[in-house]
Amino acid sequence: MEPINPQNFQGYSKQELFALFREFLEEYYKQREKELHEISLIERIVRVEEELKSLRKEMSYRFEALLREMNARFEALLAEQRALREEMNTRFEVVIKEMNTRFEAHKRESDARFEALEKRFSFLQWTMMLGFTILSILITVFNFLKG
């Protein structure tokens, strides 16, 4: 802006001076408005950055809370799974003992049957040998008497 010199305004009428003054004021306010607008934009940017910063903090806090909650749930699931595994192992051991007991009983029963069958075969074998021996002796005696 140029410095104001009253000699510069001597040839102007009052209306012209008011018009010049109005133009000057309008231009001044336009420049100030731009400056104010720029300042308000800077303030808005600062506010947005502060809001983003607070949002980041809140998101970080929520993420950490969610992570803690998920870890707690995971630990609970692991504990539950361990308990189920132990219960299954206990049941499996009971079933194995029961199966072993049944197998041993079945084995004893089979052994007893096999021994009884073996005794029968042995008795039959001796009976057949005795029968053949007696038959051989009788054939020999009849052949000896015939001849």
C-alpha positions, 0 to 999 in steps of 0.5 A: 500500500502506498502512504496516504498523502492529503495532497493527492485527494485535493481534486476529488469530490466527497463522493469520489473519495467515499468510493475510493475509500470504499474500494480501499476498504473492500480490497483491505477486507478481501485481503484480510478475509483471505488471511483469515480464511488461511488462518481458519484453514490452518486451524482446521488442519491443526484440529484435524491432525489433533483428531487423527492423533486422538483417533490413533490413540483410541484405535491403539487402545482398542486394539490392545484391549481386543488383543488382550481379550483374544489372548484370554479367550485363546488361553481359555480354549487351550485350557478347555482343550487340555481338559478334554484331552486328559479326559479322553486319555483317561477314557482311552486308558479305561477302555484299553484296560477293559479290552486287555481284561477281555482279551486275557479272559478270552485267551484263557478260555481259548487255551482251556478249549484247546487243551480239552480238544487236545485231550480228546484228540490224544484219547482218540489217537490212543484209542485208534492205536489200541484198536489197530494194535488189537486188530493187528494181533487178532489178524496175526493170531487168526493167520497163525491158527489157520495156517 
